[in-house]
Amino acid sequence: MEDVERTTRSKTKIIIVSVIVALAAVAGGSAAYIYHQSTLVNAITNAQHQLTQISYHGHNGTDALTLLKQHANVATKRYSFGDLVTSINGSAGNGPKYWTFYINGKQADIGAGSYKTKDSDVLMWRLQ
């Protein structure tokens, strides 16, 4: 039974990766899945090879900004309300586009440094 479940999960991942890569290619960009410390990281770039989106799973009790820094080269600027992500892997968000943080598909109403993640969370950053 475990072998059947493992095979099903593998096939599902292959299908998901194929769809994302196809969609990114149609949009003129590229998509890459990177395995980092047993965590799946999805990175999407535009036609100029600039990162435009990155997503990863949460880890119980670890804040979202710490996890992002484990998966990417991140620049931040400190404000009284917390750290603002200004660049991810060299792609700067400095107007008119900025890095926006999402938790489980919804724009976050809390800073990434303050949000304690759960294993079930899908965290995403979009340059928009």
N, C-alpha and C positions, 0 to 999 in steps of 0.2 A: 504494500500500500504506500509506503514511504517513497519507493522508487517511482510510482505513478505520479505522486504529488510533486516530486522533484522534477520529473520530466515535464509535467504540465507547467510548472513555474518557469522552467527554462524556455519552453516554447513561447510562453506569454511574454517574457523579456525580449526574446528575439523579435516577436511581432511588434512590440512597442518601440524598440530601437529602430526597426525598419521604417515604421510609420513616421517617427520623428525625423529621421535622416531624410526621408523622401520629402516631407513638408519643408524642411530647412532648405533642401536643394531647390525646390520650386520657388522659395522665397529669396533665393540668391545667396544664402548663407550656408553654414554647416553646423552640424551637431556632433557632439562627442560625449561618450560616456567614459568616465574615468573612475576606476576603482581606487579609493583612497582609504586606508585603514579599515577595510571591509565595509566601506560605505559607498553606495552608488552616487556619483556626482554627475549631473547632466549640465553640460556647458554648450551654449548656442552662440555662434558668431555670425556677423553680417558678411556681406561680400568683401568688405575691406579687412576681414579677419579680426575685427574688434569684438570682444565679448559683449553680448547684449542681454544675456540671461544666464543665470546659474541656479541650480536647485540641488538640494540634498535633504537627507532625512535628519530628524532631530535625534538627540541622545538624552535619555532621561536625566534631567537636572542640569544639563549644560546649556548656557545661554547661546542664542542663535549667532551672535557676533563672534564668539570664541570658535564655534564650529566653522563659520565662514572663513576665519583666519587659518584654520587647519586645512582647508580645501583650496585656498587661493591666496595670492599676494594682495593684501588689502591695505588701502590708505584711508585714514579717518581724520576728522577734524573734531576736536573736543569743544562742546558747548555746555552751557549750564544744564540743559536737559539730557545730555549724554553725548555719545559719539555719533557723528554723521559719517556714513561711508561715502568717500569722495572718489574712490577708484578701486576697481577690482581687476586684477591681472592687467593693469596698464590702461584699461578703458575708463576714462574719467567721466564723471557725471558733474558737469560744471555749467550747466545751462546751454541750451534750453532743455537738455535732458538730465535727469538725476537718477540715482539708484534708488529704487523703491522696493521695500521689503514686504513680502507676502507670507502669510501663515495659512497653510491648507487652502490655497487658492483665493484668500481674501486679503486685501491690503491691511497691513498691521496697524493697530492703533496704539502700539507700544514699541519702544525702541528695541532693536535687536539685542543690545547689551543687557536689557532688563527682562527679556522674555526667556524664561526657563523652558526648554523644549522637552517634549515627550518622544519616545521612540517612534510613535505613530505619526508624528508631524512631518509634513513636507514643507520645507522652507525654500522660498524662491526670492531671487533678486532680479529685477528687470530694469534695464536702462531705458527710461521713457520720459 
